[in-house]
């Protein structure tokens, strides 16, 4: 819930404007060990579907979800 994570992800081709992602609830894997990457350390993985590039769709949750809820 109240913990912010830095997540580095290759989604720029599909989501070139970072502001369109702010405040959006997406499904992510948060129990991964931090991984050093070219632009910093990533502390999670955003789940998405599609073939990649601009054909990429972030998985999101139904209304009523709150930050930090576990996927079951």
N, CA, C and O atoms as CSV, one atom per row, in Angstrom:
chain,resi,resn,atom,element,x,y,z
A,1,UNK,N,N,0.711,-1.204,0.000
A,1,UNK,CA,C,0.000,0.000,0.000
A,1,UNK,C,C,0.755,1.279,0.000
A,1,UNK,O,O,0.617,2.051,-0.948
A,2,UNK,N,N,1.559,1.565,1.015
A,2,UNK,CA,C,2.151,2.900,1.120
A,2,UNK,C,C,3.603,2.952,0.675
A,2,UNK,O,O,4.265,3.973,0.860
A,3,UNK,N,N,4.107,1.878,0.096
A,3,UNK,CA,C,5.504,1.828,-0.336
A,3,UNK,C,C,5.585,2.095,-1.833
A,3,UNK,O,O,4.917,1.427,-2.622
A,4,UNK,N,N,6.405,3.074,-2.227
A,4,UNK,CA,C,6.616,3.338,-3.647
A,4,UNK,C,C,7.822,2.555,-4.121
A,4,UNK,O,O,8.805,2.410,-3.393
A,5,UNK,N,N,7.747,2.050,-5.346
A,5,UNK,CA,C,8.840,1.291,-5.941
A,5,UNK,C,C,9.247,1.933,-7.261
A,5,UNK,O,O,8.423,2.502,-7.978
A,6,UNK,N,N,10.506,1.831,-7.557
A,6,UNK,CA,C,11.012,2.257,-8.858
A,6,UNK,C,C,11.007,1.023,-9.749
A,6,UNK,O,O,11.656,0.021,-9.446
A,7,UNK,N,N,10.270,1.106,-10.848
A,7,UNK,CA,C,10.193,-0.011,-11.784
A,7,UNK,C,C,10.640,0.484,-13.148
A,7,UNK,O,O,10.071,1.430,-13.694
A,8,UNK,N,N,11.648,-0.151,-13.686
A,8,UNK,CA,C,12.156,0.185,-15.015
A,8,UNK,C,C,11.605,-0.864,-15.972
A,8,UNK,O,O,11.807,-2.063,-15.779
A,9,UNK,N,N,10.906,-0.398,-17.007
A,9,UNK,CA,C,10.219,-1.320,-17.905
A,9,UNK,C,C,10.319,-0.821,-19.340
A,9,UNK,O,O,10.359,0.387,-19.574
A,10,UNK,N,N,10.360,-1.732,-20.294
A,10,UNK,CA,C,10.465,-1.374,-21.708
A,10,UNK,C,C,9.107,-1.152,-22.350
A,10,UNK,O,O,8.733,-1.873,-23.274
A,11,UNK,N,N,8.361,-0.156,-21.868
A,11,UNK,CA,C,7.011,0.081,-22.382
A,11,UNK,C,C,6.880,1.414,-23.122
A,11,UNK,O,O,5.768,1.828,-23.448
A,12,UNK,N,N,7.984,2.078,-23.387
A,12,UNK,CA,C,7.943,3.425,-23.971
A,12,UNK,C,C,7.259,3.465,-25.336
A,12,UNK,O,O,6.585,4.446,-25.648
A,13,UNK,N,N,7.416,2.423,-26.157
A,13,UNK,CA,C,6.797,2.423,-27.484
A,13,UNK,C,C,5.270,2.461,-27.389
A,13,UNK,O,O,4.610,3.050,-28.246
A,14,UNK,N,N,4.715,1.841,-26.362
A,14,UNK,CA,C,3.264,1.812,-26.195
A,14,UNK,C,C,2.752,2.949,-25.313
A,14,UNK,O,O,1.608,3.381,-25.456
A,15,UNK,N,N,3.589,3.429,-24.413
A,15,UNK,CA,C,3.198,4.471,-23.453
A,15,UNK,C,C,4.292,5.533,-23.420
A,15,UNK,O,O,5.074,5.592,-22.471
A,16,UNK,N,N,4.348,6.371,-24.453
A,16,UNK,CA,C,5.431,7.350,-24.568
A,16,UNK,C,C,5.261,8.534,-23.617
A,16,UNK,O,O,6.231,9.240,-23.344
A,17,UNK,N,N,4.060,8.762,-23.111
A,17,UNK,CA,C,3.797,9.871,-22.202
A,17,UNK,C,C,3.660,9.333,-20.775
A,17,UNK,O,O,2.626,8.753,-20.444
A,18,UNK,N,N,4.673,9.511,-19.923
A,18,UNK,CA,C,4.622,8.968,-18.558
A,18,UNK,C,C,3.427,9.463,-17.744
A,18,UNK,O,O,2.966,8.763,-16.843
A,19,UNK,N,N,2.920,10.657,-18.048
A,19,UNK,CA,C,1.798,11.206,-17.288
A,19,UNK,C,C,0.539,10.355,-17.443
A,19,UNK,O,O,-0.302,10.343,-16.543
A,20,UNK,N,N,0.388,9.643,-18.565
A,20,UNK,CA,C,-0.815,8.825,-18.732
A,20,UNK,C,C,-0.800,7.589,-17.826
A,20,UNK,O,O,-1.813,6.901,-17.701
A,21,UNK,N,N,0.334,7.308,-17.201
A,21,UNK,CA,C,0.434,6.172,-16.285
A,21,UNK,C,C,0.287,6.581,-14.821
A,21,UNK,O,O,0.035,5.731,-13.967
A,22,UNK,N,N,0.441,7.859,-14.524
A,22,UNK,CA,C,0.378,8.333,-13.140
A,22,UNK,C,C,-1.005,8.095,-12.548
A,22,UNK,O,O,-2.021,8.414,-13.166
A,23,UNK,N,N,-1.030,7.535,-11.352
A,23,UNK,CA,C,-2.277,7.281,-10.659
A,23,UNK,C,C,-3.036,6.059,-11.141
A,23,UNK,O,O,-4.116,5.758,-10.634
A,24,UNK,N,N,-2.491,5.363,-12.099
A,24,UNK,CA,C,-3.156,4.182,-12.654
A,24,UNK,C,C,-2.776,2.942,-11.845
A,24,UNK,O,O,-1.606,2.749,-11.515
A,25,UNK,N,N,-3.754,2.110,-11.530
A,25,UNK,CA,C,-3.487,0.849,-10.846
A,25,UNK,C,C,-3.175,-0.213,-11.888
A,25,UNK,O,O,-4.006,-0.512,-12.745
A,26,UNK,N,N,-1.980,-0.780,-11.816
A,26,UNK,CA,C,-1.592,-1.872,-12.708
A,26,UNK,C,C,-1.179,-3.060,-11.856
A,26,UNK,O,O,-0.885,-2.920,-10.669
A,27,UNK,N,N,-1.161,-4.217,-12.471
A,27,UNK,CA,C,-0.756,-5.423,-11.759
A,27,UNK,C,C,0.739,-5.601,-11.953
A,27,UNK,O,O,1.242,-5.555,-13.075
A,28,UNK,N,N,1.446,-5.808,-10.841
A,28,UNK,CA,C,2.892,-5.970,-10.928
A,28,UNK,C,C,3.377,-7.043,-9.966
A,28,UNK,O,O,2.725,-7.361,-8.971
A,29,UNK,N,N,4.527,-7.584,-10.290
A,29,UNK,CA,C,5.209,-8.520,-9.404
A,29,UNK,C,C,6.131,-7.674,-8.539
A,29,UNK,O,O,7.027,-7.004,-9.051
A,30,UNK,N,N,5.911,-7.704,-7.225
A,30,UNK,CA,C,6.660,-6.833,-6.325
A,30,UNK,C,C,7.617,-7.591,-5.416
A,30,UNK,O,O,8.392,-6.971,-4.687
A,31,UNK,N,N,7.578,-8.914,-5.444
A,31,UNK,CA,C,8.443,-9.672,-4.531
A,31,UNK,C,C,9.703,-10.187,-5.223
A,31,UNK,O,O,10.241,-11.230,-4.852
A,32,UNK,N,N,10.162,-9.460,-6.218
A,32,UNK,CA,C,11.417,-9.801,-6.894
A,32,UNK,C,C,12.576,-9.079,-6.214
A,32,UNK,O,O,12.402,-8.004,-5.640
A,33,UNK,N,N,13.737,-9.674,-6.285
A,33,UNK,CA,C,14.933,-8.993,-5.784
A,33,UNK,C,C,15.217,-7.792,-6.685
A,33,UNK,O,O,15.027,-7.888,-7.897
A,34,UNK,N,N,15.667,-6.663,-6.129
A,34,UNK,CA,C,16.028,-5.513,-6.960
A,34,UNK,C,C,17.061,-5.917,-8.011
A,34,UNK,O,O,17.962,-6.711,-7.742
A,35,UNK,N,N,16.913,-5.354,-9.213
A,35,UNK,CA,C,17.806,-5.704,-10.317
A,35,UNK,C,C,18.429,-4.435,-10.889
A,35,UNK,O,O,17.727,-3.505,-11.284
A,36,UNK,N,N,19.758,-4.414,-10.925
A,36,UNK,CA,C,20.458,-3.269,-11.505
A,36,UNK,C,C,20.312,-3.322,-13.019
A,36,UNK,O,O,20.561,-4.346,-13.655
A,37,UNK,N,N,19.900,-2.181,-13.577
A,37,UNK,CA,C,19.710,-2.070,-15.016
A,37,UNK,C,C,20.466,-0.840,-15.505
A,37,UNK,O,O,21.057,-0.106,-14.713
A,38,UNK,N,N,20.441,-0.626,-16.802
A,38,UNK,CA,C,21.195,0.469,-17.415
A,38,UNK,C,C,20.846,1.840,-16.816
A,38,UNK,O,O,21.733,2.672,-16.625
A,39,UNK,N,N,19.566,2.078,-16.520
A,39,UNK,CA,C,19.130,3.399,-16.069
A,39,UNK,C,C,18.842,3.474,-14.575
A,39,UNK,O,O,18.302,4.477,-14.109
A,40,UNK,N,N,19.191,2.437,-13.810
A,40,UNK,CA,C,18.935,2.441,-12.376
A,40,UNK,C,C,18.600,1.054,-11.884
A,40,UNK,O,O,18.910,0.063,-12.545
A,41,UNK,N,N,17.976,0.979,-10.738
A,41,UNK,CA,C,17.599,-0.299,-10.144
A,41,UNK,C,C,16.088,-0.464,-10.222
A,41,UNK,O,O,15.336,0.415,-9.802
A,42,UNK,N,N,15.650,-1.593,-10.761
A,42,UNK,CA,C,14.227,-1.893,-10.863
A,42,UNK,C,C,13.814,-2.773,-9.689
A,42,UNK,O,O,14.488,-3.749,-9.360
A,43,UNK,N,N,12.694,-2.413,-9.063
A,43,UNK,CA,C,12.223,-3.121,-7.877
A,43,UNK,C,C,10.918,-3.876,-8.126
A,43,UNK,O,O,10.174,-4.145,-7.182
A,44,UNK,N,N,10.634,-4.215,-9.360
A,44,UNK,CA,C,9.410,-4.948,-9.667
A,44,UNK,C,C,9.265,-5.144,-11.159
A,44,UNK,O,O,10.115,-4.720,-11.942
A,45,UNK,N,N,8.170,-5.797,-11.549
A,45,UNK,CA,C,7.899,-6.057,-12.957
A,45,UNK,C,C,6.409,-5.820,-13.217
A,45,UNK,O,O,5.552,-6.421,-12.569
A,46,UNK,N,N,6.118,-4.944,-14.166
A,46,UNK,CA,C,4.741,-4.659,-14.552
A,46,UNK,C,C,4.278,-5.767,-15.492
A,46,UNK,O,O,4.991,-6.128,-16.428
A,47,UNK,N,N,3.082,-6.308,-15.246
A,47,UNK,CA,C,2.552,-7.358,-16.102
A,47,UNK,C,C,1.787,-6.742,-17.266
A,47,UNK,O,O,1.020,-5.795,-17.092
A,48,UNK,N,N,2.008,-7.293,-18.455
A,48,UNK,CA,C,1.358,-6.782,-19.656
A,48,UNK,C,C,1.084,-7.932,-20.615
A,48,UNK,O,O,1.567,-9.048,-20.427
A,49,UNK,N,N,0.299,-7.638,-21.646
A,49,UNK,CA,C,-0.007,-8.608,-22.688
A,49,UNK,C,C,0.236,-7.947,-24.037
A,49,UNK,O,O,0.191,-6.721,-24.146
A,50,UNK,N,N,0.490,-8.743,-25.056
A,50,UNK,CA,C,0.708,-8.233,-26.401
A,50,UNK,C,C,1.999,-8.766,-26.969
A,50,UNK,O,O,2.727,-9.508,-26.311
A,51,UNK,N,N,2.275,-8.378,-28.204
A,51,UNK,CA,C,3.472,-8.877,-28.879
A,51,UNK,C,C,4.699,-8.017,-28.616
A,51,UNK,O,O,5.813,-8.405,-28.967
A,52,UNK,N,N,4.508,-6.857,-28.005
A,52,UNK,CA,C,5.628,-5.969,-27.702
A,52,UNK,C,C,5.592,-4.722,-28.553
A,52,UNK,O,O,4.700,-4.547,-29.382
A,53,UNK,N,N,6.565,-3.855,-28.344
A,53,UNK,CA,C,6.592,-2.591,-29.071
A,53,UNK,C,C,5.365,-1.763,-28.744
A,53,UNK,O,O,5.011,-1.605,-27.575
A,54,UNK,N,N,4.705,-1.225,-29.786
A,54,UNK,CA,C,3.504,-0.421,-29.544
A,54,UNK,C,C,2.280,-1.296,-29.287
A,54,UNK,O,O,1.238,-0.791,-28.868
A,55,UNK,N,N,2.394,-2.616,-29.536
A,55,UNK,CA,C,1.308,-3.565,-29.268
A,55,UNK,C,C,1.507,-4.158,-27.879
A,55,UNK,O,O,1.864,-5.326,-27.729
A,56,UNK,N,N,1.268,-3.332,-26.871
A,56,UNK,CA,C,1.493,-3.734,-25.487
A,56,UNK,C,C,0.370,-3.161,-24.633
A,56,UNK,O,O,0.037,-1.982,-24.748
A,57,UNK,N,N,-0.205,-3.987,-23.786
A,57,UNK,CA,C,-1.343,-3.574,-22.975
A,57,UNK,C,C,-1.079,-3.944,-21.524
A,57,UNK,O,O,-0.908,-5.120,-21.201
A,58,UNK,N,N,-1.045,-2.943,-20.648
A,58,UNK,CA,C,-0.806,-3.187,-19.231
A,58,UNK,C,C,-2.025,-3.854,-18.614
A,58,UNK,O,O,-3.160,-3.497,-18.930
A,59,UNK,N,N,-1.793,-4.819,-17.737
A,59,UNK,CA,C,-2.894,-5.466,-17.031
A,59,UNK,C,C,-3.318,-4.566,-15.884
A,59,UNK,O,O,-2.485,-4.094,-15.111
A,60,UNK,N,N,-4.601,-4.334,-15.780
A,60,UNK,CA,C,-5.107,-3.476,-14.712
A,60,UNK,C,C,-6.206,-4.209,-13.955
A,60,UNK,O,O,-6.690,-5.252,-14.394
A,61,UNK,N,N,-6.584,-3.661,-12.836
A,61,UNK,CA,C,-7.556,-4.301,-11.951
A,61,UNK,C,C,-8.916,-3.618,-12.042
A,61,UNK,O,O,-9.026,-2.484,-12.508
A,62,UNK,N,N,-9.940,-4.320,-11.594
A,62,UNK,CA,C,-11.291,-3.758,-11.539
A,62,UNK,C,C,-11.359,-2.625,-10.520
A,62,UNK,O,O,-10.473,-2.476,-9.678
A,63,UNK,N,N,-12.417,-1.835,-10.608
A,63,UNK,CA,C,-12.619,-0.777,-9.616
A,63,UNK,C,C,-12.813,-1.416,-8.246
A,63,UNK,O,O,-13.314,-2.536,-8.142
A,64,UNK,N,N,-12.425,-0.718,-7.223
A,64,UNK,CA,C,-12.510,-1.234,-5.863
A,64,UNK,C,C,-11.186,-1.738,-5.328
A,64,UNK,O,O,-11.036,-1.937,-4.123
A,65,UNK,N,N,-10.228,-1.946,-6.210
A,65,UNK,CA,C,-8.913,-2.407,-5.776
A,65,UNK,C,C,-8.196,-1.263,-5.056
A,65,UNK,O,O,-8.396,-0.094,-5.383
A,66,UNK,N,N,-7.371,-1.605,-4.089
A,66,UNK,CA,C,-6.564,-0.599,-3.410
A,66,UNK,C,C,-5.093,-0.964,-3.560
A,66,UNK,O,O,-4.749,-2.128,-3.766
A,67,UNK,N,N,-4.238,0.033,-3.454
A,67,UNK,CA,C,-2.797,-0.186,-3.597
A,67,UNK,C,C,-2.321,-1.213,-2.584
A,67,UNK,O,O,-2.680,-1.156,-1.408
A,68,UNK,N,N,-1.516,-2.144,-3.047
A,68,UNK,CA,C,-0.924,-3.140,-2.165
A,68,UNK,C,C,-1.695,-4.440,-2.048
A,68,UNK,O,O,-1.225,-5.385,-1.413
A,69,UNK,N,N,-2.879,-4.501,-2.656
A,69,UNK,CA,C,-3.633,-5.762,-2.596
A,69,UNK,C,C,-2.845,-6.861,-3.292
A,69,UNK,O,O,-2.185,-6.620,-4.303
A,70,UNK,N,N,-2.918,-8.064,-2.745
A,70,UNK,CA,C,-2.211,-9.194,-3.333
A,70,UNK,C,C,-3.047,-9.838,-4.429
A,70,UNK,O,O,-4.274,-9.890,-4.346
A,71,UNK,N,N,-2.362,-10.324,-5.452
A,71,UNK,CA,C,-3.007,-11.100,-6.510
A,71,UNK,C,C,-3.167,-12.514,-5.987
A,71,UNK,O,O,-2.219,-13.086,-5.449
A,72,UNK,N,N,-4.335,-13.076,-6.136
A,72,UNK,CA,C,-4.592,-14.439,-5.640
A,72,UNK,C,C,-5.086,-15.321,-6.752
A,72,UNK,O,O,-5.356,-16.502,-6.530
